[in-house]
Amino acid sequence: MPFHLLFPLFSSIVFVIAVMFSKNAISRGSSPWTSTFLCNLWLAIAWAGYGLYQGEMLPVSSWWQAGLVALAFVTGLVFTYLAYQHGDISLATPIFGVKVIIVAALIAVLGQETIPGRVWVGAFLATLGVAFVQSGVGSSPHPSSHSSAANVRKAVLTVVLAILSATCFSLFDVGLQLWARNWGAAKFLPVMFVSTAVLSCAFLPWVDRPKRLRELGTFWPMMIGTMLMSLQAMSMSWSMSAYGDATRINIVYALRGLWAVVIAWILARAFGAGEAHHSVRVMLLRLFGAALLTASVIVALLE
């Protein structure tokens, strides 16, 4: 494996562990806006320090580019945490893989090119994958028409939020490919991630204060989850901006869908996750759906 592909592999695993901690905090009463704000704060601090150390900065005339990419990132992160607020990790995470297909379609549209046939095949596999991932959501330990309908509504909402998140991060990826590689990661990323923190200040009225997090017993899960999420985002952003090779990087990163089902299933009881209440059949269907979504990424990206 080329060295630079270790970055997305690292990110794919750390992403799942990060959302396990964050999901635990959110399910116990913490606000998803807190997760979004803290994640962007850690990213801004890290990249601002790196920018000061390098002594390089993106020209002011191009800050609007960094601002647009930052807006896509912040919006995508909001939809990510909202998806985890309403649904399981093993349901939402595999669906994020459709981001790659959306990116391919966007690049084709922006370049005024026809969408390759492999992207359509990938889209078909992704549709099947989504169907399998969310199958069985109507089942519950104590089935009733009310609980089944509620489970289905939550699953549909989770799928919609995950697809919206994937769309926003698709725009983020396209922005990195268009602008970050031209300026270089050392110049572009510090300004971009500081912009995410500035934009996230709009969420401050809904961000939990440290005292509130301690009262809920979610202070450390929230800190660990958001720090790990920012760490994996730094790894992915650096690899995309510094090495290009978006195709293979996204293929490796798409493995998080598989890790999400396996890790969430194994650690469900320790983290109080919803996967602990699902049957083996439901989790196997999700695993198969995640495999289809991963295959859709590979098919869509490989020449």
Secondary structure as UniProt FT lines:
FT   HELIX           3..5
FT   HELIX           6..27
FT   TURN            28..29
FT   HELIX           32..54
FT   HELIX           60..62
FT   HELIX           63..86
FT   HELIX           89..95
FT   HELIX           96..98
FT   HELIX           99..110
FT   TURN            111..112
FT   HELIX           117..133
FT   TURN            134..138
FT   HELIX           145..175
FT   HELIX           176..180
FT   HELIX           181..183
FT   HELIX           185..200
FT   HELIX           201..206
FT   HELIX           210..216
FT   HELIX           219..243
FT   HELIX           246..253
FT   TURN            254..255
FT   HELIX           256..271
FT   HELIX           274..277
FT   HELIX           280..301
//
